[in-house]
Amino acid sequence: MITSQDFSHEYLEYLSKLMVQLDRQSIAKFADPLLDSRESGITTFFLSNGGYLKKNCDLNIHIPTKVGEYGLAEDWYMLVCGLVDSYFRKKFLNA
């Protein structure tokens, strides 16, 4: 059985490797339109795992999960995306 200290060490090492691979310019290309829409009063909607987007958008669907157990949340997000897609198709394509 892995100790909590070993798990913490391994997990932080894993996160560190991921963090150095992040393209900060791509993050800015994503974040800037979000911030601009907020300042313009445009409603923003996100499916997220929490964090920044959970706190900074108008409507957020958040499915809490344990670290590493994202399957259920991803399934719910797919369901919600399908429902939203169906709604907009009916509303705008069949108008």
Backbone torsions as a table, in degrees:
resi	resn	phi	psi	omega
1	MET	NA	136.1	-179.3
2	ILE	-80.0	138.5	178.8
3	THR	-78.6	159.4	179.2
4	SER	-63.1	-34.1	178.8
5	GLN	-67.0	-42.6	178.1
6	ASP	-65.3	-42.9	178.4
7	PHE	-60.3	-46.6	-179.8
8	SER	-59.2	-44.1	-179.9
9	HIS	-62.4	-49.3	-178.6
10	GLU	-63.2	-41.8	-178.2
11	TYR	-66.7	-42.5	178.5
12	LEU	-66.5	-35.4	175.4
13	GLU	-63.2	-44.5	178.1
14	TYR	-60.0	-47.8	179.3
15	LEU	-62.8	-38.9	179.0
16	SER	-60.9	-42.4	178.6
17	LYS	-64.1	-38.5	178.2
18	LEU	-68.9	-41.0	-176.1
19	MET	-62.1	-40.5	-178.3
20	VAL	-70.1	-16.4	179.4
21	GLN	-88.3	-10.7	-177.8
22	LEU	-66.3	135.8	176.7
23	ASP	-91.6	103.9	-175.3
24	ARG	-63.9	-30.4	177.6
25	GLN	-66.9	-38.8	177.5
26	SER	-66.7	-37.4	177.2
27	ILE	-62.1	-44.1	179.0
28	ALA	-63.4	-38.6	178.8
29	LYS	-63.7	-28.0	177.0
30	PHE	-83.3	-43.8	-173.2
31	ALA	-74.2	-37.6	-176.2
32	ASP	-59.4	-47.9	177.2
33	PRO	-62.7	-33.8	176.8
34	LEU	-62.6	-47.8	179.9
35	LEU	-65.4	-39.8	177.8
36	ASP	-62.7	-40.6	-179.9
37	SER	-65.6	-38.1	178.4
38	ARG	-62.8	-44.5	-179.3
39	GLU	-66.3	-28.1	-179.3
40	SER	-86.8	-4.4	-179.9
41	GLY	82.7	13.0	178.3
42	ILE	-78.1	134.8	179.6
43	THR	-70.8	132.3	178.4
44	THR	-115.1	144.7	-177.2
45	PHE	-136.4	130.6	179.3
46	PHE	-140.9	148.8	166.4
47	LEU	-102.9	123.8	-174.7
48	SER	-149.0	172.0	176.7
49	ASN	-98.6	19.4	177.3
50	GLY	105.8	-153.3	177.7
51	GLY	71.1	-144.6	-172.9
52	TYR	-57.5	-49.3	-176.4
53	LEU	-64.3	-35.4	179.5
54	LYS	-59.6	-35.5	-176.5
55	LYS	-89.2	-18.1	-169.4
56	ASN	-122.6	25.0	172.1
57	CYS	-129.6	164.3	-174.6
58	ASP	-74.6	-38.0	-179.2
59	LEU	-135.8	124.3	-178.0
60	ASN	-135.2	130.9	172.8
61	ILE	-102.7	116.9	-176.8
62	HIS	-120.5	124.1	176.3
63	ILE	-107.3	106.6	-178.8
64	PRO	-67.0	137.2	178.6
65	THR	-139.7	163.9	171.4
66	LYS	-80.5	155.5	179.1
67	VAL	-55.2	127.2	177.8
68	GLY	85.8	-6.3	-179.1
69	GLU	-111.9	69.5	-172.8
70	TYR	-98.8	-5.0	-175.7
71	GLY	-55.3	-48.0	-179.3
72	LEU	-62.3	-44.3	179.6
73	ALA	-63.1	-43.0	179.5
74	GLU	-63.1	-37.8	176.7
75	ASP	-63.1	-42.6	178.2
76	TRP	-64.8	-40.7	179.4
77	TYR	-62.9	-39.9	177.2
78	MET	-62.6	-41.5	178.2
79	LEU	-61.9	-47.7	-179.4
80	VAL	-63.1	-43.4	178.7
81	CYS	-60.5	-40.8	177.6
82	GLY	-62.6	-41.8	178.5
83	LEU	-65.9	-44.2	179.3
84	VAL	-63.5	-44.1	177.9
85	ASP	-58.7	-47.1	179.6
86	SER	-61.1	-41.1	179.6
87	TYR	-61.9	-50.6	-177.6
88	PHE	-67.2	-36.0	176.9
89	ARG	-61.6	-45.4	-179.3
90	LYS	-66.0	-42.8	-176.2
91	LYS	-69.4	-43.3	-173.0
92	PHE	-102.7	-32.5	-179.4
93	LEU	-83.4	-27.7	-179.4
94	ASN	-102.3	13.3	-176.6
95	ALA	-72.7	NA	NA
